[in-house]
Amino acid sequence: MTQPLGAEWWKRSEAGYLRRQVASVLFFPEGTCSNKKALLKFKPGAFIAGVPVQPVLIRYPNSLDTTSWAWRGPGVLKVLWLTASQPCSIVDVEFLPVYRPSPEESRDPTLYANNVQRVMAQALGIPATECEFVGSLPVIVVGRLKVALEPQLWELGRVLRKAGLSPGCVDAGTEPGRSRRISKEEFAKQLQLSDSQTVAGAFSYFQQDADGLVDFRDVALALAALSGGGSLEELTRLAFELFAEEQAKGPGRLLYKDGFSTILHLLLGSPRPAARTLHAELCQAGARQGLSLCEFQDFSLHHPLHGKIFSTYLRPSQTPPASSPGSTTALANGTVQAPKQKGD
């Protein structure tokens, strides 16, 4: 955790003289809990003020770790029960020297946060990772793209395979560019699922509207990605055809921010707000507010870094294994590794 040191101020004590005080605020810059195997990316909120911070390290040097709960693993209630069941729990708190930002760090809270993260990780003896949590979803930044360490698409594939369903055998029956909302019952009928628990589990992976309906285009794209029957070029073309819209002015169809964010969320687990921001950046080069098929495929297939993410996450006939928030998906030299098995 970090403690930004605020402005100095003076207060009159009961003895009648002025004494110097410093106003401080306590932050946990990771913004969540982890398994202690790596220090997660710091959120910049604690560093926006650009004032010095006091890094504070917390260690639990116990023979049995009963204080970790993370994205996967024991829940908070189980952790509390295990901790309370121990005769004693040891906690070490270490105050590092005050970190005073440079002028560049004061102007750039992200740079400031990253540098403090590295100092604290080095003192803890663990790696500093680019992994961060967006809500309950662990993601990592690759170039200008945020991707989930384990997209829900992979979990959906495991659920469907366990139910004996081959995604490639499902007739999507969708119309390009047109939304078709379906209920849970229609979903089960379309996928020929009879087990209610499997239906509820699979249906929950798709975004539902206020009436509890999902867009069947989402289902069709997910099933096409899971089937692994076609090439990545065919899959990205299908994604474009499903979600592209007619231009308000001019012929042809374009992929606007909502469709783009839906595709990235379904295929890569990218948070929708981050995907919309990326879409705006990709559209800055032109006067249009949408991407053509050629522009979308240049991004998803031919970009030297982003294209590797698509090919790694959507490699036909291979579902990547689960991963650890401490693993590195994108290396410094621009290569991409399939996420490793989580050792939580």
C-alpha positions in Angstrom: 0.0 0.0 0.0 1.1 3.6 -0.4 0.5 6.7 1.7 0.5 10.0 -0.2 2.0 12.8 2.0 -0.2 15.8 1.7 0.3 19.5 2.5 1.8 20.4 5.8 -0.4 22.3 8.3 -0.3 23.5 11.8 -2.7 23.0 14.7 -2.8 24.5 18.2 -2.5 21.8 20.9 -4.0 21.8 24.3 -0.7 23.1 25.8 -1.2 26.3 23.8 1.5 26.1 21.1 1.5 25.3 17.5 2.5 21.8 16.3 3.3 20.6 12.8 1.1 17.9 11.3 1.0 16.2 7.9 -2.3 15.2 6.3 -2.1 11.7 4.8 -4.3 9.3 2.9 -3.9 5.5 2.7 -4.3 3.7 -0.6 -4.1 0.1 -1.8 -2.9 0.9 -5.3 -3.4 -2.7 -6.7 -7.1 -2.1 -6.0 -7.8 -5.8 -5.2 -6.3 -8.9 -3.6 -3.9 -11.3 -5.3 -2.1 -14.6 -4.6 1.1 -12.7 -3.6 3.1 -14.2 -6.5 3.4 -10.8 -8.3 2.6 -7.2 -7.7 -0.4 -6.2 -9.8 -0.3 -3.0 -11.9 -1.0 0.1 -9.8 -4.0 2.2 -10.5 -3.0 5.8 -11.0 -5.5 7.4 -8.6 -3.1 7.5 -5.6 -0.5 9.3 -7.8 -2.5 12.0 -9.6 -1.7 14.6 -6.9 2.0 14.2 -7.8 3.1 14.5 -4.1 5.6 12.2 -2.3 4.3 8.8 -1.2 5.4 6.5 1.7 5.4 2.9 0.3 4.4 0.3 2.9 4.9 -3.4 2.5 2.8 -6.1 4.2 4.1 -9.7 4.5 2.6 -12.7 6.2 5.6 -15.0 7.0 3.4 -17.9 8.2 4.1 -21.6 7.4 0.5 -21.9 6.1 -0.8 -19.2 3.8 -4.4 -18.5 5.0 -4.5 -14.9 3.9 -4.7 -15.1 0.1 -7.8 -14.9 -1.9 -7.8 -14.0 -5.6 -9.6 -14.4 -8.9 -9.5 -18.2 -8.6 -9.1 -20.1 -5.3 -10.7 -19.9 -1.9 -13.3 -17.3 -1.3 -13.0 -14.6 1.4 -15.2 -16.5 3.9 -13.1 -19.6 3.6 -9.9 -17.5 4.0 -11.3 -15.8 7.1 -12.3 -19.2 8.6 -8.8 -20.7 7.9 -7.1 -17.7 9.4 -9.2 -17.7 12.5 -8.5 -21.4 12.9 -4.7 -20.8 13.3 -3.1 -20.4 16.7 -1.6 -17.1 15.5 -0.9 -15.2 12.4 2.3 -13.2 11.9 2.2 -9.9 10.0 5.3 -7.9 9.0 4.8 -4.3 8.1 7.8 -2.5 6.5 7.9 1.2 5.7 10.2 2.0 2.7 11.9 5.4 2.3 9.6 8.2 1.1 9.4 8.2 -2.7 9.6 11.8 -4.0 8.5 12.0 -7.7 10.5 13.6 -10.4 8.9 16.5 -12.4 8.1 13.9 -15.2 6.4 11.6 -12.7 4.4 14.5 -11.1 3.0 15.3 -14.6 2.4 11.6 -15.5 0.6 9.6 -12.8 0.8 6.4 -14.8 4.6 6.7 -15.0 4.7 7.6 -11.3 2.6 4.6 -10.4 4.7 2.2 -12.5 8.0 3.4 -11.0 6.7 3.0 -7.4 5.3 -0.4 -8.3 8.8 -1.5 -9.4 10.4 -0.2 -6.3 8.0 -2.1 -4.0 8.1 -5.3 -6.1 11.9 -5.3 -5.9 11.7 -4.9 -2.1 9.2 -7.8 -1.9 11.3 -10.0 -4.1 8.5 -10.7 -6.6 7.9 -9.5 -10.2 5.9 -6.4 -11.1 3.3 -7.4 -13.6 1.2 -5.4 -16.1 -1.8 -7.5 -15.0 -4.7 -5.5 -13.5 -8.3 -6.2 -12.5 -11.2 -4.5 -14.3 -14.1 -5.3 -12.0 -13.6 -9.0 -11.3 -11.8 -9.6 -14.6 -8.0 -9.9 -14.6 -6.7 -8.3 -17.8 -3.3 -7.4 -19.2 -2.3 -4.6 -21.6 -0.8 -5.7 -24.9 0.1 -2.7 -27.1 -3.1 -0.6 -27.1 -5.3 -3.6 -26.4 -6.5 -5.0 -23.0 -7.2 -8.7 -23.0 -8.4 -11.1 -20.3 -5.9 -13.6 -18.9 -8.7 -16.2 -19.3 -11.6 -15.0 -21.5 -15.0 -16.4 -20.6 -15.1 -17.9 -24.1 -12.7 -20.6 -22.9 -14.9 -21.4 -19.9 -17.9 -21.5 -22.1 -16.1 -24.0 -24.4 -15.4 -26.2 -21.4 -19.1 -26.1 -20.3 -20.4 -27.0 -23.7 -17.9 -29.8 -24.3 -18.7 -31.2 -20.9 -22.4 -31.3 -22.0 -21.3 -33.2 -25.1 -22.1 -30.3 -27.5 -19.9 -29.7 -30.6 -20.2 -25.9 -31.3 -19.6 -26.5 -35.0 -22.8 -28.5 -35.3 -25.0 -25.6 -34.3 -26.9 -23.8 -37.0 -26.5 -20.1 -36.1 -29.2 -18.8 -38.4 -28.3 -15.2 -37.8 -28.7 -12.2 -40.2 -25.7 -10.0 -40.7 -25.9 -6.7 -39.0 -29.3 -7.4 -37.4 -29.9 -8.2 -33.7 -32.1 -11.1 -32.8 -32.9 -11.3 -29.1 -33.5 -14.8 -27.6 -34.6 -16.1 -24.3 -33.0 -18.8 -22.2 -35.5 -21.3 -23.5 -34.8 -20.4 -27.1 -31.1 -20.6 -26.3 -31.5 -24.2 -25.0 -33.5 -25.2 -28.0 -31.1 -23.7 -30.5 -28.1 -25.5 -28.8 -30.1 -28.6 -28.1 -29.3 -28.5 -24.4 -31.6 -30.3 -22.0 -29.8 -30.0 -18.6 -31.1 -26.9 -16.9 -27.8 -26.3 -15.0 -25.8 -26.4 -18.1 -28.2 -24.1 -19.9 -28.1 -21.6 -17.0 -24.3 -21.7 -16.9 -23.8 -21.3 -20.6 -26.5 -18.6 -21.0 -24.9 -16.5 -18.2 -21.8 -16.0 -20.3 -23.7 -13.6 -22.6 -24.8 -10.1 -21.8 -28.5 -9.9 -21.1 -30.8 -7.0 -21.5 -33.4 -5.7 -19.0 -35.8 -8.5 -20.2 -33.2 -11.3 -19.7 -32.7 -11.8 -23.4 -29.3 -12.1 -25.2 -28.3 -11.1 -28.8 -28.0 -14.3 -30.8 -25.2 -12.7 -32.8 -23.1 -13.0 -29.7 -23.9 -16.7 -29.4 -23.2 -17.3 -33.1 -19.8 -15.6 -33.0 -18.8 -17.5 -29.8 -19.8 -20.8 -31.3 -17.9 -20.1 -34.5 -14.7 -19.2 -32.5 -15.1 -22.4 -30.3 -15.6 -24.7 -33.3 -12.1 -24.0 -34.7 -13.4 -25.2 -38.1 -12.3 -22.1 -40.1 -9.4 -19.8 -40.4 -8.9 -16.6 -38.4 -9.6 -14.6 -41.6 -13.0 -16.3 -41.9 -13.7 -15.8 -38.2 -12.9 -12.1 -38.3 -14.9 -11.7 -41.5 -17.9 -13.4 -39.8 -17.5 -11.1 -36.8 -17.5 -8.0 -39.1 -20.6 -9.3 -41.1 -22.5 -9.9 -37.9 -21.9 -6.6 -36.2 -21.1 -4.1 -38.9 -23.8 -1.5 -39.7 -24.9 0.5 -42.7 -23.3 4.0 -42.9 -25.5 6.9 -42.2 -24.0 8.6 -45.3 -22.4 6.7 -48.2 -22.6 3.1 -49.3 -21.1 0.1 -47.6 -21.0 -1.1 -44.0 -18.7 -0.1 -41.1 -17.9 -1.6 -37.7 -18.8 1.0 -35.1 -17.7 1.2 -31.4 -20.5 -0.9 -30.0 -20.0 -3.8 -32.4 -16.2 -3.5 -32.1 -16.3 -3.7 -28.3 -18.7 -6.6 -28.4 -16.4 -8.6 -30.7 -13.3 -7.9 -28.6 -15.2 -8.7 -25.4 -16.5 -12.0 -26.7 -13.3 -13.3 -28.4 -10.6 -11.8 -26.1 -12.4 -10.9 -22.9 -11.5 -7.2 -23.4 -13.4 -4.8 -21.1 -15.9 -2.9 -23.2 -14.9 0.6 -22.1 -11.3 -0.1 -23.0 -12.3 -1.5 -26.4 -14.4 1.6 -27.2 -11.4 3.8 -26.4 -9.2 1.7 -28.7 -11.8 1.9 -31.5 -11.8 5.7 -31.2 -8.0 5.7 -31.6 -8.1 3.4 -34.6 -10.7 5.7 -36.3 -8.6 8.9 -35.7 -6.6 8.3 -38.9 -9.7 8.7 -41.0 -12.8 10.9 -41.1 -15.2 8.1 -40.5 -16.5 6.9 -37.1 -16.3 3.2 -38.1 -13.9 0.6 -39.4 -14.1 -1.1 -42.8 -13.6 -4.9 -43.1 -10.0 -4.3 -44.4 -9.2 -2.0 -41.5 -10.6 -4.4 -39.0 -8.6 -7.3 -40.4 -5.5 -5.2 -40.6 -5.8 -4.7 -36.9 -6.9 -8.2 -35.9 -4.7 -10.3 -38.3 -1.8 -8.2 -39.6 -0.8 -6.0 -36.7 2.6 -7.2 -35.5 1.4 -7.4 -31.8 -2.4 -7.4 -31.8 -2.5 -10.0 -34.5 -0.4 -12.4 -32.3 -3.0 -12.0 -29.6 -5.8 -13.0 -31.9 -3.9 -16.0 -33.2 -2.8 -17.1 -29.7 -6.3 -16.8 -28.1 -8.2 -18.1 -31.1 -5.9 -20.8 -32.4 -8.1 -23.4 -34.1 -8.6 -26.7 -32.3 -6.7 -25.6 -29.2 -8.1 -24.0 -26.1 -5.4 -22.3 -24.1 -5.0 -23.4 -20.5 -5.9 -21.3 -17.5 -3.4 -18.6 -16.5 -2.0 -16.8 -13.5 -2.2 -13.1 -12.8 1.5 -13.2 -12.4 2.2 -14.6 -15.9 3.4 -12.4 -18.7 1.4 -12.6 -21.9 3.3 -9.9 -23.9 7.0 -9.8 -23.5 9.2 -6.8 -23.8 10.4 -7.8 -27.3 6.8 -8.0 -28.6 6.4 -11.8 -28.6 3.3 -13.3 -27.2 3.1 -16.5 -25.1 0.1 -18.6 -24.4 -0.9 -18.1 -20.8 0.6 -20.7 -18.4 -1.2 -22.9 -16.0 -2.2 -21.1 -12.8 -0.6 -22.4 -9.6 -3.0 -20.8 -7.2 
